[in-house]
């Protein structure tokens, strides 16, 4: 009888050990799965951004030398961006300070305004993405046409709606005119 009781206690201790190992293994599988899904999501966002960047660059380059041509590229904007802003380069520091860009703008709230102004003053990039402004790049020589906008200055911002913007490009021979269509 004593041997039977001893075997049962050993079985219970063995089962507890198996349950603990099973819980640890399931936890490791869940942690690995979460890590893999997060990595796939980040790579997907990187691919969307690279696709946006190359699409804009190719659209501008393809129409730049074709004087008078108009193109309305259907470029997908990744969901994390609220606005896409284009800035015309080559203006003096005094022009930058005097324009509405570095002042209060009806089209941009107080959070976005310093990003727009800062990007313009650095002069390296002429397209940047809002809300964080850290994703910026150069698409080539552009000229801004912002007729009908509530602000003046060599920049234009497009609000993203359904992952699209109403971007119109017009070839000027040596540069591209960027404007908005309705």
Secondary structure as GFF3:
##gff-version 3
##sequence-region A 1 182
A	DSSP	alpha_helix	2	64	.	.	.	ID=ss1
A	DSSP	beta_strand	70	71	.	.	.	ID=ss2
A	DSSP	beta_strand	83	87	.	.	.	ID=ss3
A	DSSP	alpha_helix	93	98	.	.	.	ID=ss4
A	DSSP	three_ten_helix	100	102	.	.	.	ID=ss5
A	DSSP	alpha_helix	110	122	.	.	.	ID=ss6
A	DSSP	beta_strand	127	130	.	.	.	ID=ss7
A	DSSP	beta_strand	136	137	.	.	.	ID=ss8
A	DSSP	beta_strand	142	144	.	.	.	ID=ss9
A	DSSP	beta_strand	155	159	.	.	.	ID=ss10
A	DSSP	beta_strand	167	171	.	.	.	ID=ss11
A	DSSP	beta_strand	176	180	.	.	.	ID=ss12
###
